[in-house]
Amino acid sequence: MLVTGYRMKTIVDSRCSPRLTMKKNDTNREQTMIKTLTIILSMLGTSNLALAQATDAESIERALAAAPRQMHDGATVIKWKDDLTYETIKKGTNHLVCYDRSGEPGRQPFAVQCTSDANLARVAQNRKFEAITDKTKRQAELNAAEANGTRVKPEFGSVWLDMNGPDQAHARIHTTIAMPGATTQSTGLPEGPGKGGAWLMNPGTTTAHIMTPGS
């Protein structure tokens, strides 16, 4: 009987052992797979972060293309959202803010703009009006805002730098200086480019600005 019991125990042990070994092997494989997946996900995360940083760097340099050399490094760069708010991509140290407008309706393939950070409310309102695709309706809305006093004024004396073209290499910078409410009488500037120098456009309105020749 003892011999028989021993044999039965041996038979049971011999049957259970492969299952235990397989279970242990499965556990090892799962642990190895988890470690491998962790490494892969970590690598993907690092890769995506590097790509995002590279993309941001490219966006920053593109937006700053219109910035004057002495203000380039200290300028802020933002990205406009559809709800007329914006995301700050690069926080600057001066009052110049730049943003990319390429791809927007009616814009050239390369289109960036820089202005004073005090003008961001004006820019947001401009974008609201520009979203109106019907030109007649858009102008009517602009005229109404000008008449009822809801048109946001730009900072007096602030610069607007627009850089537009088929690509950056062939884009040119157009410079204007905001003079809301200014007239030919208050500035002494002509209302037109006939004399070859600076002149006043849209006099008497919030959009009044000095046009600089050669830009």
C-alpha positions in Angstrom: 0.0 0.0 0.0 2.8 2.4 0.8 4.4 1.6 -2.5 1.2 2.1 -4.3 0.6 5.5 -2.6 4.1 6.6 -3.4 3.6 5.6 -7.1 0.3 7.6 -7.2 2.0 10.6 -5.7 4.7 10.3 -8.2 2.2 10.1 -11.0 0.3 13.1 -9.7 3.5 15.2 -9.3 4.6 14.2 -12.8 1.3 15.4 -14.2 1.2 18.7 -12.3 4.8 19.7 -12.9 4.4 20.6 -16.6 1.4 22.9 -15.8 3.4 24.7 -13.2 6.2 25.1 -15.6 3.9 26.4 -18.3 2.3 28.9 -15.9 5.7 30.2 -14.8 6.8 30.5 -18.4 3.6 32.4 -19.3 4.2 34.8 -16.3 7.7 35.4 -17.5 6.5 36.1 -21.1 3.9 38.6 -19.8 6.5 40.4 -17.7 8.8 40.6 -20.7 6.0 41.9 -22.9 5.1 44.5 -20.3 8.7 45.7 -20.0 9.0 45.8 -23.8 5.8 47.7 -24.2 6.9 50.2 -21.5 10.2 50.8 -23.3 8.4 51.2 -26.7 5.8 53.7 -25.2 8.6 55.6 -23.5 10.5 55.8 -26.8 7.3 57.0 -28.6 6.7 59.6 -25.9 10.2 60.9 -26.2 9.9 60.9 -30.0 6.6 62.8 -30.0 8.0 65.3 -27.5 11.0 66.0 -29.7 8.7 66.3 -32.8 6.4 68.7 -30.9 9.4 70.8 -29.8 10.8 70.8 -33.4 7.3 71.9 -34.7 7.1 74.7 -32.2 10.6 75.9 -33.0 9.7 76.0 -36.7 6.4 77.8 -36.0 8.2 80.4 -33.8 10.8 81.2 -36.4 8.2 81.4 -39.1 6.1 83.9 -37.1 9.2 85.9 -36.2 10.2 86.4 -39.9 8.4 89.8 -39.9 10.0 91.0 -36.6 12.6 93.7 -36.7 16.1 92.4 -36.0 16.5 94.3 -32.7 13.1 93.0 -31.4 13.3 89.5 -32.8 14.6 87.6 -29.8 12.4 89.4 -27.3 9.1 89.1 -29.2 6.2 86.9 -28.1 4.8 84.3 -30.5 1.2 83.2 -30.3 -1.2 80.9 -32.1 -4.7 82.0 -32.8 -7.6 79.6 -32.1 -11.0 79.5 -33.9 -12.7 81.0 -30.8 -10.7 84.2 -31.1 -8.5 83.3 -28.2 -4.8 82.4 -28.5 -2.1 80.2 -27.2 1.3 81.6 -26.2 4.0 79.5 -27.9 6.9 81.7 -26.9 6.7 84.3 -24.1 8.7 87.4 -25.0 10.3 90.2 -23.0 9.2 93.2 -25.2 5.8 94.4 -26.4 6.0 92.9 -29.9 3.8 89.9 -30.6 3.9 87.9 -33.8 1.7 85.1 -35.3 1.3 83.0 -38.4 -1.7 83.6 -40.6 -0.7 81.3 -43.5 -3.6 79.1 -44.7 -6.3 81.4 -43.6 -9.0 82.4 -46.2 -7.7 85.0 -48.5 -4.1 84.9 -47.3 -1.1 84.1 -49.3 0.8 80.8 -48.7 3.2 82.6 -46.4 1.5 85.2 -44.2 2.7 86.4 -40.8 2.0 89.6 -38.8 3.6 91.4 -35.9 2.2 94.2 -33.8 2.1 95.6 -30.3 0.7 93.3 -27.6 -1.7 96.1 -26.8 -3.4 95.5 -30.1 -4.5 91.9 -29.5 -8.1 92.8 -28.8 -8.1 94.7 -32.1 -6.6 91.7 -33.9 -9.3 89.4 -32.3 -12.0 91.7 -33.5 -10.4 91.9 -37.0 -10.5 88.1 -37.2 -14.1 88.0 -36.2 -15.0 90.3 -39.1 -12.7 88.5 -41.5 -14.6 85.3 -40.8 -17.6 86.9 -42.6 -17.2 85.5 -46.1 -19.7 87.9 -47.7 -17.6 91.0 -48.4 -20.6 93.4 -48.5 -21.9 92.1 -45.2 -18.4 92.2 -43.7 -18.0 95.9 -44.7 -21.4 96.7 -43.4 -20.5 95.2 -40.0 -17.3 97.1 -39.9 -19.0 100.4 -40.7 -21.6 99.7 -38.0 -19.0 99.0 -35.4 -17.1 102.2 -36.5 -20.3 104.2 -36.2 -21.6 102.9 -32.9 -18.2 103.0 -31.1 -17.7 99.3 -30.7 -14.7 99.1 -33.0 -11.7 98.4 -30.9 -9.0 101.0 -31.4 -5.4 100.0 -32.0 -2.7 101.6 -29.8 -1.8 105.0 -31.1 1.6 105.0 -32.8 1.9 101.2 -32.7 3.5 99.5 -35.7 1.9 96.7 -37.8 4.3 94.5 -39.8 2.7 92.3 -42.4 4.9 89.8 -44.3 3.2 88.1 -47.3 4.2 86.1 -50.3 4.2 82.8 -52.1 6.9 81.6 -49.7 9.2 83.2 -47.1 12.0 83.7 -49.6 9.8 85.8 -51.9 7.6 87.5 -49.2 7.9 91.2 -48.5 7.2 93.2 -45.4 4.5 96.0 -45.4 4.8 98.4 -42.5 2.1 100.7 -41.2 1.7 102.9 -38.1 -1.6 103.0 -36.4 -3.0 106.6 -35.9 -6.6 106.1 -34.8 -8.7 109.2 -35.3 -5.9 111.1 -37.1 -6.7 113.4 -40.0 -4.7 115.2 -42.6 -5.3 118.4 -40.6 -4.0 116.8 -37.3 -1.0 115.2 -38.8 -0.1 117.4 -41.8 0.2 114.2 -43.9 -1.4 114.0 -47.3 -4.3 111.6 -47.9 -2.6 109.7 -50.7 0.8 108.7 -52.0 1.1 111.4 -54.6 4.0 113.2 -53.0 6.2 110.1 -52.7 6.5 110.2 -48.9 4.4 108.9 -46.0 0.7 109.4 -46.2 -2.5 108.9 -44.2 -5.0 106.2 -45.1 -8.5 105.9 -43.7 -8.3 109.3 -41.9 -10.7 110.1 -39.1 -11.4 106.4 -38.3 -10.0 103.9 -35.9 -8.3 102.3 -38.9 -6.4 105.5 -39.7 -2.7 104.7 -40.3 0.4 106.0 -41.8 1.5 104.2 -45.0 5.3 104.1 -45.4 6.7 104.2 -48.9 8.6 101.3 -50.2 6.9 98.7 -48.0 
